[in-house]
Amino acid sequence: MRTNRFEDGLKVARELKKQSPASAAGYVLEGELLAAQKKWDSAATSLAAALERDRSTELAIRLHALYMVAGRAADAQRLAT
């Protein structure tokens, strides 16, 4: 049942991305759902796409943390500089 909730959430995120491709919202939702499933690299990719659309400090911090969890310290360092 829980897996279905994630899948349903991912469907919503993808629909948001499709409806509003310039908005960060769908990418953030997708990234958070993937992170909750410990799919770190995919989550980081989604949040990086969100950050391209919304250069907020909050997103940058979240993406940096995901890079670190995913073992991508070089990416985290590039983001920080």
Rosetta blueprint (number, residue, H / E / L):
1 M L
2 R H
3 T H
4 N H
5 R H
6 F H
7 E H
8 D H
9 G H
10 L H
11 K H
12 V H
13 A H
14 R H
15 E H
16 L H
17 K H
18 K H
19 Q H
20 S L
21 P L
22 A L
23 S L
24 A L
25 A H
26 G H
27 Y H
28 V H
29 L H
30 E H
31 G H
32 E H
33 L H
34 L H
35 A H
36 A H
37 Q L
38 K L
39 K L
40 W H
41 D H
42 S H
43 A H
44 A H
45 T H
46 S H
47 L H
48 A H
49 A H
50 A H
51 L H
52 E H
53 R H
54 D L
55 R L
56 S L
57 T H
58 E H
59 L H
60 A H
61 I H
62 R H
63 L H
64 H H
65 A H
66 L H
67 Y H
68 M H
69 V H
70 A L
71 G L
72 R L
73 A H
74 A H
75 D H
76 A H
77 Q H
78 R H
79 L H
80 A H
81 T L
